[in-house]
């Protein structure tokens, strides 16, 4: 199938669609027993990420088992940082044993060709292209520079981001140097994915919402614009941008160069459409916790989002964050089925 014929691609570019496309962030994951079996075979999470055959297998599982409209390659936003010289392990969450704190730490980061730093990603995408053979579009992704920087500076996940904010406030030159390097790596990485078969790319900036609108403009926005303006095949490969907690940033990020803005569940998608829908398509934004409810509530919440967006093209249904590992797959399957049935155009 030609890329432009995919429902997902047409919705991203606000072209005519028969119904709303649907996929789910973290759709290849632990809520599926089939995923857990492959993960056990791989050994651990990082081994799975770096095993192209097994990573491709779990990437395809949600398409075959749940019925989503796209396959997102299985990986993690932090894996390309290993190619830059970072010592990453998952125990169980991500931990960098050599966090970034000084100029020498940043100077030690090496920007390498993605074929050298993440060769397994290219192979995963090539396998997916071969095995899917036009049945579904393939989504690639990357972590945005600030979100990557927050993990590098903190050394692990954080609730306060105190070290990160301190570095960006106290040593702006150092912060800019780090962001410059991560931006160039991300541009190379996303273009590498497109060259190897990604038909849509999503930039995850999960933690960018911790800054005020003014600080976001200063510390993050220029780099996001640079990334999206540097991605190849504009107008053919849609670009998606996700921030968790983006209420105060909507006017700004609508001009970042993305084709689609992905919303967390605290946004009213109807209000956001009225505000920025003339500039971008929207993705989202069901609260992931709804999937723990009974089927009637799931249907009610899905229909509410579809009704708020309305019949126009320019909506990709998704959760407002990643699916939880304890969700019943049947509930997700029902959600996908409901989106498909309730969003049909006459």
C-alpha positions in Angstrom: 0.0 0.0 0.0 1.2 3.5 -0.8 2.0 5.4 2.4 -0.6 8.1 1.6 -3.3 5.5 1.5 -3.0 4.5 5.2 -5.8 5.8 7.4 -3.3 7.0 10.0 -1.3 9.0 7.5 -4.4 10.6 6.0 -5.7 11.6 9.4 -2.4 13.1 10.4 -2.5 15.3 7.3 -6.3 16.0 7.7 -7.2 14.2 4.5 -10.4 12.4 3.9 -10.9 9.3 6.1 -13.6 6.6 6.5 -13.2 6.5 10.3 -10.8 7.6 13.1 -7.6 5.6 13.2 -6.4 4.3 16.6 -3.2 3.1 18.2 -1.9 3.1 21.7 1.3 4.4 23.3 3.3 1.5 24.8 0.9 -0.9 22.9 3.7 -3.5 22.7 4.1 -4.3 26.4 3.6 -6.2 29.6 -0.2 -6.2 29.5 0.1 -8.9 26.8 1.0 -12.4 28.0 2.5 -12.9 24.5 4.9 -10.0 25.1 5.9 -11.4 28.4 6.8 -14.7 26.9 9.0 -13.1 24.3 10.6 -10.8 27.0 11.5 -13.9 29.0 13.0 -15.5 25.9 15.1 -12.4 25.3 16.5 -12.3 28.9 15.9 -8.7 29.9 14.4 -5.5 28.6 17.6 -4.1 27.0 18.4 -7.4 25.4 14.9 -7.4 23.9 15.4 -3.9 22.5 18.6 -4.9 20.8 17.3 -8.2 19.4 15.8 -7.2 16.0 13.8 -10.4 15.4 12.2 -10.5 18.9 11.7 -6.7 19.0 9.9 -6.9 15.6 7.8 -9.8 16.9 6.5 -7.9 19.9 6.0 -4.8 17.8 3.5 -6.6 15.6 1.7 -8.3 18.4 -0.8 -5.5 19.1 -1.7 -5.2 15.4 -2.5 -8.9 15.3 -4.0 -9.4 18.7 -5.7 -6.0 19.4 -6.5 -4.7 16.0 -4.8 -1.3 16.2 -4.2 0.7 13.0 -0.4 1.0 13.2 2.7 -0.7 14.5 5.1 1.3 16.5 8.6 -0.2 16.6 9.6 -1.7 20.0 12.4 0.2 21.6 13.0 2.8 24.3 13.7 6.5 24.1 17.0 6.0 26.1 18.6 3.3 23.9 20.4 5.7 21.5 22.1 7.3 24.5 24.1 4.1 24.9 25.6 4.8 21.4 26.8 8.2 22.7 28.7 6.5 25.5 26.2 6.3 28.3 26.1 3.3 30.7 22.4 2.4 30.9 20.7 -0.4 32.8 17.2 -1.1 33.9 16.9 -2.0 37.5 13.9 -2.1 37.1 13.6 1.5 35.9 16.3 3.2 33.9 19.6 4.1 35.6 22.6 5.8 34.1 25.7 4.9 36.0 27.6 7.8 34.5 25.2 10.8 34.8 25.9 14.1 33.1 26.9 16.9 35.5 29.9 18.7 34.1 31.4 20.1 30.9 33.8 17.1 30.6 30.8 14.8 30.9 29.0 16.5 28.0 32.2 16.7 25.9 32.5 12.9 26.3 29.2 12.4 24.6 29.8 11.2 21.1 27.4 11.7 18.2 27.8 8.6 16.0 26.1 7.4 12.9 22.9 5.7 13.9 24.0 2.7 11.9 26.8 2.4 14.3 25.1 3.5 17.5 21.7 1.8 17.0 22.1 -0.7 14.2 19.4 -2.9 15.7 16.8 -0.2 15.2 17.4 -0.1 11.5 17.1 -3.9 11.4 13.9 -3.9 13.4 12.3 -1.4 10.9 13.5 -3.4 7.9 12.0 -6.6 9.4 8.7 -4.9 10.1 8.6 -3.5 6.6 9.1 -7.0 5.2 6.7 -8.8 7.5 3.9 -6.2 7.4 4.2 -5.8 3.6 1.8 -2.8 3.5 -0.7 -4.1 6.0 -0.2 -1.3 8.5 2.0 1.8 8.7 5.1 1.7 10.9 5.7 4.4 13.6 9.2 5.3 14.6 10.0 7.5 17.6 12.6 9.3 19.7 12.9 11.0 23.0 13.1 14.8 22.7 16.4 16.5 23.9 15.1 17.9 27.1 13.4 14.7 28.3 16.6 12.8 27.4 18.7 15.5 29.2 16.5 15.1 32.4 17.4 11.4 32.6 21.0 12.0 31.9 21.3 14.7 34.5 19.2 13.0 37.2 20.8 9.7 36.4 17.3 8.0 36.7 13.6 8.8 36.8 12.7 11.8 39.0 9.7 13.5 40.6 11.4 16.8 41.4 13.9 17.2 38.5 15.9 19.4 40.9 19.3 18.7 39.4 17.9 19.2 35.9 16.3 22.5 36.7 19.3 23.7 38.6 21.6 23.0 35.7 19.3 24.8 33.2 18.9 27.8 35.5 22.5 28.1 36.9 24.5 27.1 33.8 22.7 28.0 30.7 25.8 27.6 28.5 26.3 24.0 29.7 22.6 23.3 29.2 22.7 24.6 25.6 25.7 22.5 24.8 24.0 19.4 26.1 20.8 20.3 24.2 22.7 21.0 21.0 24.3 17.5 21.1 21.1 15.7 21.9 19.3 17.6 19.2 21.7 16.6 16.5 21.6 13.0 17.6 17.8 13.0 17.5 17.7 14.5 14.0 20.1 11.8 12.8 18.2 9.1 14.6 14.7 10.0 13.3 16.0 10.4 9.7 17.7 7.0 10.0 14.4 5.5 11.1 12.6 7.1 8.1 15.3 5.8 5.7 14.7 2.3 7.1 10.9 2.2 6.9 9.3 4.4 9.5 6.2 6.0 7.9 5.3 8.3 10.9 7.6 9.5 13.7 6.7 10.6 17.2 8.9 12.8 19.4 8.3 12.1 23.1 9.0 15.1 25.3 7.3 13.7 28.4 8.9 16.0 31.0 8.9 19.3 29.0 5.7 20.4 30.9 7.7 20.8 34.1 8.8 24.2 32.8 6.7 27.4 32.7 5.7 28.6 29.2 8.4 31.3 29.3 11.1 28.7 30.3 9.9 26.3 27.7 10.3 29.0 25.1 13.9 29.6 26.2 15.2 26.1 27.0 13.3 23.7 24.8 11.2 25.2 21.9 14.1 26.2 19.6 15.5 22.7 19.6 12.1 21.1 18.9 11.7 23.5 15.9 15.1 22.5 14.7 14.3 18.8 14.9 11.0 19.1 13.0 12.5 21.4 10.4 15.3 18.9 9.8 13.3 15.7 9.4 13.2 14.4 5.8 10.1 13.7 3.6 8.0 16.6 4.9 4.4 16.2 3.8 4.8 12.5 3.4 6.0 11.3 6.8 3.8 12.9 9.6 5.6 14.3 12.6 4.0 13.9 16.1 4.9 15.8 19.3 3.9 14.6 22.7 4.2 16.4 26.1 2.7 15.2 29.3 1.0 18.3 31.0 1.0 20.6 28.0 -2.0 22.9 28.8 0.1 26.0 29.3 2.2 25.3 26.1 -0.5 24.6 23.5 -0.2 27.9 21.6 3.5 27.6 21.4 3.8 23.9 20.4 1.2 24.4 17.7 3.9 26.2 15.9 6.7 23.8 16.5 6.6 22.2 13.1 4.8 19.0 14.0 1.9 17.8 11.9 0.2 16.3 15.0 0.1 17.3 18.6 -0.5 14.4 21.0 -2.5 15.3 24.1 -2.5 14.0 27.7 -5.9 13.1 29.1 -6.3 16.3 31.2 -6.9 18.3 28.0 -10.4 18.7 26.6 -9.9 17.7 23.0 -12.8 19.8 21.8 -11.4 22.9 23.4 -7.9 22.2 22.1 -9.3 21.6 18.6 -11.0 25.0 18.7 -7.7 26.6 19.9 -5.1 25.1 17.7 -6.9 22.6 15.4 -6.6 24.9 12.4 -2.8 24.4 12.6 -2.3 20.8 13.5 -4.0 17.4 13.8 -4.6 16.0 17.3 -3.9 12.7 18.9 -5.4 11.3 22.0 -6.5 11.4 24.6 -8.3 8.8 26.7 -7.2 8.5 30.4 -5.3 5.1 30.5 -7.1 4.3 33.8 -10.4 4.1 31.9 -9.3 0.7 30.7 -9.6 -0.6 34.2 -13.4 0.2 34.1 -16.2 -1.9 32.8 -17.0 -2.0 29.1 -19.9 0.4 29.4 -17.7 3.1 30.9 -15.0 2.5 28.3 -17.5 3.0 25.6 -18.9 6.1 27.2 -15.5 7.7 27.5 -14.4 6.8 24.0 -17.6 8.2 22.5 -17.2 11.4 24.5 -13.8 12.1 23.0 -15.0 11.2 19.5 -18.0 13.5 19.9 -15.9 16.4 21.2 -13.5 16.2 18.3 -16.4 15.8 15.8 -16.5 14.3 12.3 -13.6 16.2 10.8 -10.4 14.5 9.8 -7.4 15.3 11.9 -7.9 13.1 14.9 -5.8 10.0 15.8 -7.4 8.2 18.7 -4.9 7.2 21.4 -4.5 7.2 25.2 -3.3 10.3 27.0 -0.2 8.3 28.2 1.1 4.8 27.9 -1.1 1.8 28.7 -0.6 0.3 32.1 0.9 -3.2 32.5 -2.1 -4.5 34.5 -4.8 -3.6 31.9 -6.9 -6.5 30.6 -6.1 -6.9 26.9 -9.8 -7.6 26.3 -10.6 -4.0 27.5 -8.1 -2.5 25.1 -9.5 -4.7 22.3 -13.0 -3.4 23.2 -11.7 0.2 23.1 -10.2 -0.2 19.7 -13.4 -1.9 18.4 -15.5 0.9 19.8 -13.4 3.6 18.2 -13.7 1.8 14.8 -17.5 1.3 15.1 -18.4 4.7 16.6 -16.3 6.9 14.3 -17.4 5.6 10.9 -18.2 8.4 8.5 -21.4 8.1 6.4 
